[in-house]
Amino acid sequence: MGIRRCRQQRIRSVAVREVNLEKHLAMLWQVFEGVLDQMQSAGTVTQAKVFSKLADEMSSRTTPVFDHVVVDEAQDISVSQLRFLAATAGDRPNGLFFAGDLGQRIFQTPFSWKSVGVDVRGRSRNLSVNYRTSHQIRMHADRLLGPEVADVDGNVENRKGTVSVFNGPAPAVQGYKSEDVEIVAVGDWVKLRRSEGVLPNEIAIFVRSQEQIDRAVAACEHAEAAFTVLDEKVATAPNTVSISNMHLAKGLEFRAVAVMACDDDVLPLQERIESITDNADLEEVYNTERHLLYVACTRARDQLLVTGVMPTSEFLKDFDKNYMYR
């Protein structure tokens, strides 16, 4: 993109698109009905329907399948999955235990757990010790989310009291005049980490989406480092640098991470912004995009580099208050 569009301009654009919302919804429902008819003819069902049927089956049982269920990554549970879990727990006290981080919610639109029959208000607490990420990286990443993150039911995660058990160098944030210059800089950074004794499989490069993967590949080629582009199996390989989009970064950990291609039209992703027809949805897109960057940055244990082509993402100013993103 050329001149950076500020958030206020994006909100005005959304207001214009709201005029045609009803017409667009009618068209979409026609598409959905056609897909559902085709699935019914083929004898297939959606994943959500599978969990709904399982919930009905669990509700009809006289004896529970499990006494207790522990659920990790709870922030990304869908409505149908939560209904299934609620039915599995039944009326047993403490039948469900959830662990999650609202700051890492990147796959699901927020919804009320209470409306599905799972109310954790007054029964939850925040874990405040971070064992995986240095104090410096965690502190910068938390700025992307603010001091508190809340869900639809009003449960609040307060991040002010979080501490890390070890220190490290401050993350580096840099904007470059072109993709070629950024590629060389990231490649040199990978070379430097290798010279310091960091193994290739302890290094990762993350980008927003598949469209930016080639930039990460080019950086590895400049560094003369073998690399593996991760797929949905998220299987890292020995002696290779891992390359991935931000969604697949979830759950991974590396000593050194470069998050590159954080350009203004990439983060938040311009295609998502242009598809929004409601201001509330625009706010949710911004939150999700912030969470994606948060997830990518917190995959780093010791060293973190964040880069982009000027003008870079407005989020980088929040990440590092001393950084000038324009």
C-alpha positions in Angstrom: 0.0 0.0 0.0 1.1 3.6 -0.4 0.0 6.1 2.2 -0.9 4.5 5.5 -4.6 4.6 6.3 -5.2 5.3 10.0 -7.8 3.5 12.1 -10.2 6.4 11.9 -10.3 6.2 8.2 -10.9 2.5 8.3 -13.9 3.1 10.6 -15.4 5.6 8.2 -15.0 3.1 5.4 -16.8 0.5 7.4 -19.7 2.9 8.1 -20.1 3.3 4.3 -20.1 -0.5 3.8 -22.8 -1.0 6.5 -25.4 0.5 4.1 -25.2 -2.7 1.9 -25.0 -5.1 4.8 -28.5 -6.5 4.6 -28.1 -7.2 0.9 -24.8 -8.9 1.4 -26.2 -11.1 4.2 -29.0 -12.3 2.0 -26.5 -13.3 -0.6 -24.4 -15.1 1.9 -27.3 -17.1 3.3 -28.0 -18.3 -0.2 -24.5 -19.6 -0.5 -24.7 -21.2 3.0 -27.9 -23.0 2.1 -26.4 -24.3 -1.1 -23.4 -25.7 0.8 -25.6 -27.3 3.4 -27.7 -28.9 0.7 -24.6 -30.3 -1.0 -23.3 -31.7 2.3 -26.6 -33.3 3.0 -26.6 -35.0 -0.4 -23.0 -36.2 0.1 -23.8 -37.5 3.6 -21.3 -35.2 5.3 -21.5 -32.9 8.3 -19.6 -29.9 9.6 -17.3 -30.2 12.6 -19.7 -28.1 14.6 -22.5 -30.6 13.9 -20.3 -33.5 15.0 -19.8 -31.9 18.4 -23.5 -31.0 18.7 -24.4 -34.7 18.1 -21.8 -35.8 20.6 -23.3 -33.3 23.2 -26.7 -34.9 22.7 -25.2 -38.3 23.1 -23.4 -37.3 26.3 -26.5 -35.7 27.8 -28.5 -39.0 27.3 -26.0 -41.2 29.2 -26.8 -42.2 32.7 -23.2 -42.7 33.7 -20.4 -40.3 32.7 -17.6 -41.3 30.3 -15.1 -39.4 32.4 -15.0 -38.2 36.0 -13.0 -35.1 35.2 -11.9 -33.4 32.0 -8.9 -31.1 31.7 -9.0 -28.7 28.7 -5.9 -26.7 27.6 -5.9 -23.8 25.1 -9.5 -23.0 26.3 -9.5 -19.6 24.8 -10.0 -21.1 21.3 -12.9 -23.4 22.1 -15.9 -23.0 19.8 -19.5 -22.9 20.8 -20.3 -26.5 19.8 -17.1 -27.8 21.5 -18.0 -26.1 24.7 -21.5 -27.5 24.6 -20.0 -31.0 24.2 -17.7 -30.4 27.2 -20.6 -29.1 29.3 -22.6 -32.2 28.5 -19.6 -34.4 29.3 -19.3 -32.9 32.7 -23.0 -33.0 33.4 -23.9 -31.8 36.9 -20.7 -33.1 38.6 -18.9 -30.4 40.6 -15.5 -29.6 39.3 -16.1 -31.9 36.3 -14.2 -29.5 34.0 -10.9 -27.7 34.4 -9.9 -25.1 31.9 -6.5 -23.5 31.2 -6.1 -20.8 28.7 -4.8 -17.3 27.8 -7.2 -14.7 26.4 -4.3 -12.9 24.9 -3.7 -15.9 22.6 -7.2 -16.2 21.3 -6.7 -16.3 17.5 -9.1 -18.9 16.2 -12.5 -18.1 17.7 -14.8 -15.1 17.8 -15.6 -14.3 21.5 -18.9 -15.6 22.9 -20.6 -16.0 26.3 -19.6 -19.2 28.0 -22.4 -18.6 30.6 -25.0 -18.8 27.8 -23.8 -22.3 27.0 -24.0 -23.4 30.6 -20.4 -23.0 31.6 -20.0 -20.2 34.2 -16.5 -19.7 35.5 -17.1 -16.3 37.1 -15.7 -16.2 40.6 -14.0 -19.6 40.1 -11.0 -18.6 38.1 -7.6 -17.2 38.9 -4.7 -15.8 37.0 -1.3 -17.6 36.8 1.4 -14.9 37.2 4.7 -16.7 36.7 6.1 -17.0 33.2 8.7 -19.8 32.8 9.1 -19.7 29.0 9.8 -16.1 27.9 12.4 -13.6 29.2 11.2 -10.6 31.2 12.2 -8.3 28.4 10.3 -10.1 25.7 7.2 -10.7 27.8 7.1 -7.1 28.9 7.1 -5.8 25.3 4.6 -8.4 24.2 2.2 -7.6 27.0 2.0 -4.0 25.7 0.2 -5.3 22.6 -2.7 -6.4 24.8 -2.9 -3.8 27.6 -2.9 -4.4 31.3 -6.2 -6.3 31.3 -7.9 -8.7 28.8 -11.6 -9.5 29.4 -14.0 -12.1 27.9 -17.7 -11.6 27.0 -18.9 -12.7 30.5 -16.7 -10.1 32.2 -13.9 -12.4 33.4 -10.7 -10.3 33.5 -7.1 -11.4 33.1 -4.9 -8.9 34.8 -1.4 -9.0 33.4 0.2 -6.4 35.6 1.5 -8.9 38.2 3.0 -11.3 35.7 6.7 -12.0 36.2 9.3 -14.0 34.3 11.9 -16.2 36.0 14.8 -15.0 33.8 16.2 -12.0 32.0 17.5 -11.5 28.4 18.3 -8.9 25.9 15.6 -6.4 24.9 13.8 -7.3 21.6 14.9 -5.4 18.5 12.3 -3.6 16.3 13.2 -2.2 12.9 11.6 -0.9 9.8 13.3 -1.0 6.4 12.9 0.8 3.1 12.3 -2.3 1.0 11.7 -6.0 1.2 15.2 -6.7 -0.1 16.8 -4.7 2.7 14.7 -6.4 5.3 15.5 -9.9 3.9 19.3 -9.1 4.2 18.9 -7.8 7.7 16.9 -10.8 9.0 19.4 -13.1 7.2 22.3 -11.4 8.9 20.5 -11.7 12.3 20.1 -15.5 11.7 23.8 -15.7 10.9 24.7 -13.8 14.1 22.6 -16.1 16.2 24.3 -19.1 14.7 27.7 -17.6 15.4 26.6 -17.3 19.0 26.0 -21.1 19.2 22.2 -21.1 18.7 21.3 -24.2 16.7 19.2 -23.9 13.5 16.3 -25.9 15.1 16.3 -23.3 17.9 15.6 -20.5 15.5 12.2 -19.6 13.8 10.9 -16.9 11.5 7.2 -16.1 11.6 5.1 -14.1 9.1 1.5 -13.0 9.1 0.3 -15.4 6.4 1.4 -17.6 3.5 1.8 -14.6 1.2 4.8 -13.5 3.2 6.5 -16.9 3.5 8.8 -16.2 0.5 10.3 -13.3 2.4 11.3 -15.6 5.3 12.6 -18.2 2.9 14.8 -15.5 1.2 16.2 -14.5 4.6 17.2 -18.1 5.3 18.8 -18.4 1.9 20.8 -15.2 2.5 21.9 -16.7 5.8 22.8 -20.0 4.0 20.7 -21.8 6.6 18.7 -24.9 5.9 15.0 -24.3 6.7 11.7 -26.1 7.0 8.4 -24.5 6.1 5.9 -25.8 8.7 2.6 -27.2 7.5 -0.5 -28.0 9.6 1.3 -30.9 11.3 3.7 -28.3 12.8 6.6 -30.8 12.8 9.9 -29.0 13.2 13.0 -30.7 11.7 16.5 -31.2 13.2 19.2 -28.8 12.0 16.8 -26.5 10.2 15.3 -23.1 10.9 11.5 -23.2 11.2 9.4 -20.9 9.0 5.7 -20.5 9.6 2.7 -18.2 9.5 1.6 -16.8 12.8 -1.4 -19.1 13.3 0.9 -22.2 13.2 3.3 -20.7 15.7 0.8 -21.5 18.5 2.4 -23.8 21.1 5.9 -23.7 19.7 9.0 -22.4 21.5 12.5 -21.3 20.2 15.5 -19.7 21.7 15.5 -17.0 18.9 12.6 -15.8 16.8 12.3 -13.2 14.0 8.9 -11.9 13.2 9.2 -10.2 9.8 6.9 -8.6 7.2 5.0 -6.6 9.8 4.1 -4.0 7.2 1.2 -1.6 7.6 -1.1 -3.4 5.1 -0.1 -6.8 6.4 -0.7 -6.4 10.1 -3.6 -5.9 10.5 -4.2 -7.7 7.3 -5.7 -5.3 4.7 -7.9 -8.0 3.2 -9.6 -8.6 6.5 -10.2 -4.9 7.1 -11.7 -4.4 3.6 -14.2 -7.3 4.2 -15.6 -5.8 7.4 -19.1 -4.3 7.3 -19.6 -3.5 11.0 -17.6 -1.4 13.4 -17.9 -4.0 16.2 -16.4 -6.5 13.8 -13.6 -4.1 13.0 -12.7 -3.9 16.7 -12.6 -7.7 16.9 -10.3 -7.9 13.8 -7.9 -5.4 15.4 -7.9 -7.5 18.6 -7.3 -10.7 16.8 -4.5 -9.3 14.7 -2.8 -8.0 17.9 -3.2 -11.4 19.5 -1.5 -13.0 16.4 1.5 -10.7 16.8 1.5 -11.4 20.6 1.5 -15.2 19.9 4.4 -14.9 17.4 6.6 -12.8 19.7 6.1 -14.9 22.8 7.4 -18.0 21.0 10.8 -16.5 21.6 12.6 -17.5 24.8 15.8 -15.4 24.7 16.1 -13.3 21.5 13.4 -11.6 19.4 13.6 -9.5 16.3 10.5 -7.7 14.8 10.8 -6.2 11.4 8.7 -4.8 8.5 8.9 -2.5 5.5 8.1 1.1 6.0 5.4 2.2 6.8 5.3 -0.6 9.3 2.4 -1.9 11.4 0.9 0.6 13.9 1.1 -2.2 16.4 4.9 -1.9 16.6 4.6 1.4 18.3 2.6 -0.2 21.1 5.2 -3.1 21.2 8.1 -0.6 21.6 7.2 2.9 22.7 10.5 4.3 21.4 9.9 2.9 17.9 8.8 5.3 15.1 6.7 3.2 12.7 6.0 5.8 10.0 
